Amino acid sequence: MEQKSRGLSKNTIYLRQTAISRFLEFTGQQVDYRRVGKSRRNKALPLSREEFETLYFQLLRHTNLRNRALVALFLFCSLRPADVLSLTWADVQLGNRSGTLFHHETQRFIPLCAEACLHLINYTQGEKKDPTQKLMNIGRHNAAYLVEKHFGVQATKLRTTFEYCLIQSGFSDPLIAYLLGRKIPDKAFYLPDPPELSRLIQRAWATEYPVIATR
């Protein structure tokens, strides 16, 4: 009840339950999943560390640079298919370790962590892109289909994993809502500048999924 009164979405509450359940499992305690409710069967679970490691190395070996960038945008930026397809190259600012995407519908800057930058830089192949050109020239339904076809994972599961990673790392509720493009609770919150936010997100990934830190 307390969580609902703070304006958390059902999915955020569910992911917090998942985080607690995984911690209890890790410490060897028994988990009664009946207490989590039916939503556990209906929602996409975040990637486990083993699943993430499999996907991560599969991503690095995949030869199609567009598909790699597409997975990176779903996983490391938590974009929806419609978000990805609305982007042009004018909306993308890339650095070696950080960058931003500008989302016109919500008028917000989306930070790019080092992992996301890596795959987008590879996608450009060192070419200067036409600012008016679409970042991904594919159909909306094709975006999610391509991810599932080539990597065996649903795009919604990647977005869920992003949120789970932030929850595990202690990001504030309003900041998570901002990053996921949801309605932000009506209260002031600290929003780091894009380079700092990119570093914090990269650190969160490396903490929850250590294979990133070892590459």
N, C-alpha and C positions, 0 to 999 in steps of 0.2 A: 504493500500500500504506500509506504513511504516513497518508494521509487517512482510510482505513478504520479504522486503529487508533485514530484520534482520535474515532471514533463518528459520523462524518458520514454522512448518508443518501446513497443513490445519486443522488437528485435534486439534492442540494446539490453533490456532486462534479460532476455533469453541468453544473450552472449555472456552476460555476467554469470548467469547460472552455469553456463558451460565452462567458464574459466574456473569457477569454484569446484565444479565436478572434476575437472582435469587435475586440479591441484590435489584434491582428496585422493584421486586414483594414484597420483605420483607418490603420495606419502603412505600409500598402502591401506587407506581407509576405504570401507565399503560405501558405495554410492547407491542410494535408492532413487532410481530414475523415475519412479512413479510420481515422486514429489515435484518433478520438473513440469509434468503435465504433457498434454498431447502435442503442444507446439514443438517439442523436441523432435517428433517424427516428421513434422511438416516443414520445418525450417532447414536451410542448408547449414550443416556444421562447418566451422572453419577447418582449414587444412591442418592435419596433425604435423608434427615435425618430420616424420617419415614421409608423408605425402608431399610436404613442401619440398623436401630435399630431392625427391624423385622428379617433381615438376621443375625445380630449379635447374637441375643438370640437363633435363630434357629441353628446357628453354635455351640453354647455352649451346646445345648441339644442333638445334633446329636451324635449317638453312634458309628459310624464308624470313627475311628481316622485317617485313611488314607484319607477319604473324607474331613475331617475337615482340615487336613494339606494341601490338594490340593487347597481348597478354599483360605486358608491363603496365599499360594504362588501366586495365581492369584491376590488376593485383596491387600495384604500388601507388595508384592514385585513386582507386575506388570509383572509377567513372562508370556510368551506365552506357549501354550501346548508343543511345541517342546523344549523350554528351560527347562521345568520341567522334561521332559522325558530323557533329556541328562545328568542330574545330577546323580552323584554317592554319596555315603556317604562320600567319601574322599573329596568332594567339600564343605562339610557342616561343619561349626564351630559354635557350639552352646554355648551361655552363658545364664544366668538367664534372663537378660534384653536386651541383644544385641548379635549379631552374624553376620556371613557372609556366602554367597554362592559364589563360584568361577565359573564364566561363561567362559568356554574355548573358545567358538567361538569369543567372543569379548574381551577376556583376561581382564576381569574386575571383581572386587569384588562387589557383591550386598549386601547391608546392610540388616540385619534382625532386625526389630523393636521388641519391647517386645511382641506385639501381635503375630507376626509370630513365634517367639521363643517359646511361650507358646504352640502353636499347634504342632510344630515340636518336642518339648520335649515330649509332651504327645504321639505323634506318635511313638517315640522310645520305650516307655513303660519301660524306664530305662535299656534297653538292649544295649550292645556294638555291633554296626553293622559292618559287613564286609565292609571295605573301597571300595572294588571293586563292591559291590552290588548296583544296581540301587535304587535311592531314591523312585521312583514310577514305579512299574513294571506293567504298563498298556499301552494300545495302545494310539497313539496320538489323534485319534478322540474320544476315550473313555474318555479322560481327560475332555474335554469340555462337553461331553454328561453327564457324572456323575454329574458335577456341576449343569447343567440345570435340570437333572432328580430329584435330591434330594433337591435342594435349589431354583429351579424355576427362576434362573438368568443365563444369558449368561456370559461366561468367558470374552468376550470382554468388557462387561459392568463393570466388576470388574477392569479390566486394565484401563478403562477410568476414573473410580472413583479415582484410585490412582493418575493419572495425574491431575485431577481436584483438589484433595486435596492439592497437591504440589503447584499448581498455586494460590489457595486461600491463602496459607501460605507464598507466596512471594519468593519461591525458584527461583533461576536464571534460565534463559532459557537453558544455557549449562549444568547446573547441572541436570535439568529435562531430557534433552536429554541423558545424561550419564546414569541416573538411569533407563530409559526406553530402553536403548540399541539402540538408534538412532544415526544418524550421528551428531557429535558434531560440532556446529558452530566454524569456524576457529578463535577463540580468547581465550585468557587466562581466566581461571575462578578458583574460589576457590573451592577446593574439600576437605571437612573435612575428618578426619580419620574415619574409619568405626564405632567405638563406638560413636563418636560425631554425625555422620550422622544418626545412628540408633536412637539416642535420639531425634534429630530434626524431624525425620519422625514420631516417636511416638507422639511427641508434636503436630505435624500437624494434625494427626488423631484425637487426643483428643480435639483439638480446633474446627475442622470442624464438628466432630461427637461426641458430649459431652458424649454420653452413654459410651464410652470407659473410660473416666476419672472417671466415677462414679462406675465402677466395682471394 
